[in-house]
């Protein structure tokens, strides 16, 4: 650039900044910066054009290789899913859900034992078809089961498991194990 071009670039700075140069900046430094800015902006434009040309060339190569946009999406999805599975957040979540599954399994196992014990207790009770007031229907009723020691133990275990799964501490339960608000 000749000196007249430099003068016009400085005047564009003067106009853009309201006629004043920024503090601590000489007119010569401003001219140099303006020239450098112009070069950088030209380089950016050239790089954009090169990028567009490269993208077109890559698209053409993919087309000739038979790589469709759908197969590319599938490949990207597979790669992304693999990266998700390798992430620490996914591993921690998977571990937490696994622990919850184990606790649930243990609760169902305890429930089976409690029911088995309850039926064992009921079998031990006297039962006759004669004129007794005690009937099998009565012995299997929910109030009778709910008040049995086996059911209380089972209820406590389920409540503790629920609190652990929901992340509550011992004192924050919605229902006490002996309340009548239980879903059973």
LINQUI-V474323 format. One record per residue. N is the residue number from 0. RES is the residue in three letters. SS is DSSP state (H for helix, E for strand, C for the rest). PHI is phi in whole degrees, 0 to 359 (none if undefined). Layout:
BEGIN
N_RES_SS_PHI / N_RES_SS_PHI
END
This chain:
BEGIN
0_UNK_C_none / 1_UNK_C_269 / 2_UNK_H_294 / 3_UNK_H_291 / 4_UNK_H_291 / 5_UNK_H_298 / 6_UNK_H_298 / 7_UNK_H_290 / 8_UNK_H_289 / 9_UNK_H_293 / 10_UNK_H_295 / 11_UNK_H_291 / 12_UNK_H_293 / 13_UNK_H_300 / 14_UNK_H_291 / 15_UNK_H_294 / 16_UNK_C_260 / 17_UNK_C_84 / 18_UNK_C_92 / 19_UNK_C_241 / 20_UNK_C_282 / 21_UNK_C_301 / 22_UNK_C_300 / 23_UNK_C_82 / 24_UNK_C_243 / 25_UNK_C_277 / 26_UNK_H_297 / 27_UNK_H_295 / 28_UNK_H_296 / 29_UNK_H_297 / 30_UNK_H_297 / 31_UNK_H_298 / 32_UNK_H_294 / 33_UNK_H_295 / 34_UNK_H_296 / 35_UNK_H_297 / 36_UNK_H_300 / 37_UNK_H_299 / 38_UNK_H_298 / 39_UNK_H_296 / 40_UNK_H_296 / 41_UNK_H_296 / 42_UNK_H_296 / 43_UNK_H_299 / 44_UNK_H_298 / 45_UNK_H_298 / 46_UNK_H_297 / 47_UNK_H_298 / 48_UNK_H_295 / 49_UNK_H_296 / 50_UNK_H_299 / 51_UNK_H_300 / 52_UNK_H_296 / 53_UNK_H_295 / 54_UNK_H_297 / 55_UNK_H_298 / 56_UNK_H_297 / 57_UNK_H_297 / 58_UNK_H_297 / 59_UNK_H_295 / 60_UNK_H_298 / 61_UNK_H_298 / 62_UNK_H_298 / 63_UNK_H_291 / 64_UNK_H_277 / 65_UNK_C_83 / 66_UNK_C_274 / 67_UNK_C_273 / 68_UNK_H_302 / 69_UNK_H_294 / 70_UNK_H_294 / 71_UNK_H_293 / 72_UNK_H_295 / 73_UNK_H_300 / 74_UNK_H_297 / 75_UNK_H_297 / 76_UNK_H_295 / 77_UNK_H_300 / 78_UNK_H_296 / 79_UNK_H_298 / 80_UNK_H_296 / 81_UNK_H_299 / 82_UNK_H_295 / 83_UNK_H_296 / 84_UNK_H_296 / 85_UNK_H_274 / 86_UNK_C_287 / 87_UNK_H_296 / 88_UNK_H_298 / 89_UNK_H_296 / 90_UNK_H_297 / 91_UNK_H_295 / 92_UNK_H_296 / 93_UNK_H_298 / 94_UNK_H_296 / 95_UNK_H_297 / 96_UNK_H_294 / 97_UNK_H_296 / 98_UNK_H_297 / 99_UNK_H_298 / 100_UNK_H_297 / 101_UNK_H_296 / 102_UNK_H_295 / 103_UNK_H_295 / 104_UNK_H_299 / 105_UNK_H_297 / 106_UNK_H_295 / 107_UNK_H_294 / 108_UNK_H_296 / 109_UNK_H_297 / 110_UNK_H_297 / 111_UNK_H_299 / 112_UNK_H_296 / 113_UNK_H_297 / 114_UNK_H_293 / 115_UNK_H_300 / 116_UNK_H_297 / 117_UNK_H_297 / 118_UNK_H_293 / 119_UNK_H_297 / 120_UNK_H_297 / 121_UNK_H_290 / 122_UNK_H_294 / 123_UNK_H_286 / 124_UNK_C_287 / 125_UNK_C_293 / 126_UNK_C_218 / 127_UNK_C_216 / 128_UNK_C_273 / 129_UNK_C_286 / 130_UNK_C_292 / 131_UNK_C_292 / 132_UNK_C_283 / 133_UNK_C_273 / 134_UNK_C_234 / 135_UNK_H_298 / 136_UNK_H_301 / 137_UNK_H_293 / 138_UNK_H_290 / 139_UNK_C_264 / 140_UNK_C_292 / 141_UNK_H_299 / 142_UNK_H_301 / 143_UNK_H_293 / 144_UNK_H_293 / 145_UNK_H_298 / 146_UNK_C_271 / 147_UNK_C_283 / 148_UNK_H_299 / 149_UNK_H_296 / 150_UNK_H_293 / 151_UNK_H_299 / 152_UNK_H_298 / 153_UNK_H_299 / 154_UNK_H_300 / 155_UNK_H_299 / 156_UNK_H_295 / 157_UNK_H_296 / 158_UNK_H_296 / 159_UNK_H_298 / 160_UNK_H_295 / 161_UNK_H_298 / 162_UNK_H_297 / 163_UNK_H_295 / 164_UNK_H_295 / 165_UNK_C_275 / 166_UNK_C_77 / 167_UNK_C_267 / 168_UNK_C_275 / 169_UNK_H_303 / 170_UNK_H_272 / 171_UNK_H_253 / 172_UNK_C_294 / 173_UNK_C_286 / 174_UNK_C_233 / 175_UNK_C_279 / 176_UNK_C_299 / 177_UNK_C_256 / 178_UNK_C_286 / 179_UNK_C_272 / 180_UNK_C_270 / 181_UNK_C_291 / 182_UNK_C_283 / 183_UNK_C_272
END
